[in-house]
Amino acid sequence: MAIISSQYPILKAIAADAPVGMIHFDAHTDLFDSYFGGFKYTHGTPFHRAIEDGYLDPKRVVQIGIRGTMYDDEDIR
């Protein structure tokens, strides 16, 4: 069962005309490619999906308060 985050549909709605930037205050990046054994749509993946689908411009994203990665260096990339 996937846990779908509310951020993804919100970004999809506000980026209808062009990708948006974002200031994100959180301890987690929510940028994982998959989570919980391969699920693509979870609370840990919404910003990865939004970038992948062209709703979020990664060059215009600032994340504040991030504690670090969960697994390895690949998470940073």
C-alpha positions as CSV (number, residue, x, y, z in Angstrom):
1,M,0.0,0.0,0.0
2,A,1.4,3.4,-0.9
3,I,0.9,6.5,1.2
4,I,0.2,9.3,-1.3
5,S,1.5,12.7,-0.1
6,S,-0.7,15.8,-0.5
7,Q,2.3,17.9,-1.8
8,Y,2.3,16.2,-5.3
9,P,-1.2,17.1,-6.4
10,I,-0.9,20.6,-5.0
11,L,2.3,21.2,-7.0
12,K,0.6,19.6,-10.1
13,A,-2.3,22.1,-9.8
14,I,-0.2,25.3,-9.2
15,A,2.3,24.3,-11.9
16,A,-0.3,23.9,-14.7
17,D,1.4,26.6,-16.9
18,A,5.1,26.2,-15.9
19,P,7.3,24.5,-13.3
20,V,7.4,26.3,-9.9
21,G,10.1,27.0,-7.4
22,M,9.7,26.1,-3.7
23,I,11.0,27.0,-0.2
24,H,10.6,23.8,1.8
25,F,11.0,23.7,5.6
26,D,11.3,20.2,6.9
27,A,13.7,17.6,8.4
28,H,13.3,15.3,5.3
29,T,13.9,16.0,1.6
30,D,10.9,14.0,0.3
31,L,13.1,13.4,-2.8
32,F,13.5,9.7,-2.7
33,D,12.9,7.8,-6.0
34,S,11.0,5.1,-4.1
35,Y,10.2,4.2,-0.6
36,F,8.9,1.2,1.5
37,G,10.4,-1.4,-0.8
38,G,9.8,0.3,-4.2
39,F,6.7,2.3,-4.0
40,K,6.9,5.4,-6.2
41,Y,4.1,7.5,-4.7
42,T,4.6,7.9,-0.9
43,H,5.2,10.6,1.7
44,G,9.0,10.3,0.9
45,T,8.8,10.8,-2.9
46,P,6.5,13.7,-3.8
47,F,9.2,16.2,-4.8
48,H,11.1,13.6,-6.8
49,R,7.9,12.8,-8.7
50,A,7.1,16.6,-9.1
51,I,10.5,17.2,-10.6
52,E,10.3,14.2,-12.8
53,D,6.9,15.2,-14.1
54,G,7.9,18.8,-14.7
55,Y,5.9,20.5,-12.0
56,L,8.9,21.5,-9.8
57,D,12.0,23.2,-11.0
58,P,14.9,21.7,-9.0
59,K,17.1,24.8,-9.8
60,R,14.6,26.9,-7.9
61,V,14.2,24.8,-4.8
62,V,15.6,25.6,-1.3
63,Q,15.3,23.1,1.5
64,I,15.8,24.3,5.1
65,G,16.2,22.1,8.2
66,I,17.1,18.9,6.4
67,R,18.7,16.4,8.9
68,G,20.6,14.4,6.4
69,T,20.1,11.4,4.0
70,M,18.5,8.2,5.0
71,Y,20.6,5.7,3.1
72,D,23.7,6.7,1.2
73,D,25.3,9.3,-1.1
74,E,22.9,8.5,-3.9
75,D,20.2,10.3,-1.9
76,I,22.1,13.6,-2.1
77,R,22.3,13.3,-5.9
